[in-house]
Amino acid sequence: MTEPLQPPNQPPSPSGYGHLPGPPQQGYGYPPQGPNPYAQQPPTAPQQPVQQPPTVPQHLSQQGGYAFPPAGPGTPPGPPAPGGPGRRKGAVVVAAAVAGVLVLGTGGYFAFLSDDGGDKKPAAQGSAPADPKPSGSPSVDKGDGSGNGMGEQTDLNAGRKPGEDKALWFKTAKLQAAGTTGIPAPAMWVVGDTVVKTVGRSVVAYAVTDGKERWKTDFKTDICGFADQTTPDGKTVLTVKDGEGSNATCNQMKLFDLKAGKEGWTKELAKENLFDGGGSVAMSLTGDVFVVNRLANTTVHKLSTGDKLFSGAVPEGCQPSQYAAGNGKLLGIALCMDEDKTVEIQDADPVTGKKTWAYRLPKGFRVTSVLSVSPIVLDISNRDLNNADASKRAIISLTPDGKKRASMSAEGSFETNCNAGSSDNLQGCGNSVVDGDTLYLRTTTTKGTDNEVVAFDLATGKAKWRQKAGDKRNWYPVKAAGGQLIAYRAGALDEPGEVVSMAAAGGAPKTLLRMPSGPSAKIESSMTTFQVRAFEDGRYFTSATSLVGNSTEERLLMVFGK
């Protein structure tokens, strides 16, 4: 269909709700379901990590006072604070599958509206796997960081060629899952001179230079929620279950020091409705607040104390069922109590929850994911899989005061990889990054290689430039800041990759790291899909998001540098 003209942003009239560029959105109280991050995926799948790489730490509005117990006499101080085929022109951005599992939604096709009224052919199909349960604490390789315990060549750089950089170290984990569903390992944070990884019920820290273990914290129950973001002094929030078995609830919130490996306060997440007893939560933080999104409820808490500031359960009107946090701001995704159950985007005060503006989506549309809070970039789609508009989606940008800017439009199929963590995770968008007025997405192809990275202008929605990965290679955006995109370009099978930077204004990629050939490249090649990535201080980190858990050595974490 042809996109209707967009009127000035204002509350909808009784006759209709104003039309957005692009796709419809799903109603709230019915959050989208994503693929399970803990399920072991086919090793040959051509797609992506389930978890977004750690974001640049957000600045706290108030420093200090995190209610951490004092360090004991023997407690060492933490490290210093870190400073394809079938393309048609005009197709609006896309959906794609991750290893046979839908990136967004379950069991259906997703396509994007075109500006000229044509619909894009389906880009993905699949169904979500069963929801497995994590298990056990791992026995992680504690060697010198050069070995791997898998019978592979110990000297990772034996085949290094002139001009290639080094594999600094490599870790494996050997553990046994309680069932057949594997071991979760979704989170990774790089904090100063330490990289921290969740593995099963443990949080383990390694020195970034040599991989030596700094500390390891074991929990008695499953880790069931965490924030990707950290504070400038290395704090984040985790949630663990209150017991064992299928009746356990994900409700024990903890402030956690990623530098020292120490817990701060622990607070119980209060049950506020019948649907709050789920096995996982989605968390994000900014400044001195953090968000906890559950199946049908959302709450905002003070980071320094854990105390609840407010919830989305407002007495009347449009009720936020999810919040997204970042760059000192909160966005509320609210379900309106009108006949059509429309969805509203709200700017929320981080301390009070009071909204300063609202943007109503057209009838039938939902927010599938929030690609960025500031600037505001949303992936929206139709909530009703049974009508003619079910496949319509778009990525749109809004102004800081809640008016529509543009719909992204370009040729090709693009992967956003959002909501891969859980059905209530708005911000798990590992292969999309935003900086300034530019959105970066990777395309997908039927053969899983030879893709492109495309830069979109958020003011116009048009593609500014696109860069091909090359024969049998593949782009993966890692982060964007200061007008530069950092991306990993995977090599062909068993061939080394590289990390490059690309300017928002365009131009040839600049190589930052060249991975070494030889035995390292074979391991690197096996750690391309279903990974969480980071590039910090000239080092590239890649780690698994899940393990099989069959008591054999499995590849967990690999680090490259100069």
Summary of the structure (lengths in Angstrom):
residues: 562
radius of gyration: 22.3
end to end distance: 52.2
largest distance: 70.8
contacts: 2091
relative contact order: 0.19
helix: 1%
strand: 40%
